Amino acid sequence: MEALRRGSFDVGSLVPPVFPAYARVFHPVYLRRGDDWTRINWRTVAEQHGTIAHAAMSWQTITGTHRPGYDPEEGSLPQPEARALASILQDHTAAPDTCWFAIWDGYGDAEPPRGIEHLDVSGRGMIVLRGAIDAAAARFGKTPHRWSSGYSANLWWPDDHTWCVGTDIDLRSTYVGGTAACIDAILTDPRLEAFPVPDTHFIGWTADTINPHPQYGT
């Protein structure tokens, strides 16, 4: 992770800026109705609020408020999306059985797992584990996170470094860097809601220049 862009707040600070293409994968909202969960994409929410879905949209700008009452998972890629992403990415590496998973060691509700090594990524300590790509659906932490049973890995990549997935603990999106074919497969898969972005894409909520920005406190 030495290639990460330090001191910036863009995609290249989360995923190494060394790949031909990148995608922003939006964490959907899961609403519980009885024993069932309903998945709602950001595009649907934008349509409901009369706003525009696009690559730089933020949850605040498409809902028009900082307090919508329901939110996507923050800092964790939901399990259905993690499984879908892993099923795509396994076809874009020669090492699907040898992947690396980095988990922030600052979750206060969990004993850090025993890792192979310890990384410092943008000032955050990370425990690194090794496993097959299917481990992308694993959860970490003892306290349930939203509707799931824990948190996803914050970074994962295969041994041949053909792609990399980054989920920052403060964001409601996951970013992926890879080959053009890899990113195209993500963008066209109906199980995921994703847009192409450059590695210089600003990841703050104010990046949206199309939808109005709500006032703080609203």
Secondary structure, 3 states (H helix, E strand, C coil): CCCCCCCCCEHHHCCCCCCCEEEEEECCEEEEECCEEEEECHHHHHHHHCCCCCCCCCHHHHHCCCCCCCCCCCCCCCHHHHHHHHHHHHHHCCCCCCEEEEEECCCCCCCCCCCCEEEEECCEEEEEEEECHHHHHCCECCCCECCECCECCCEEEECCCCCEEECCCCCCEEEEEECHHHHHHHHCCCCCCEEEECCCCECCHHHCCCCCCCCCCC
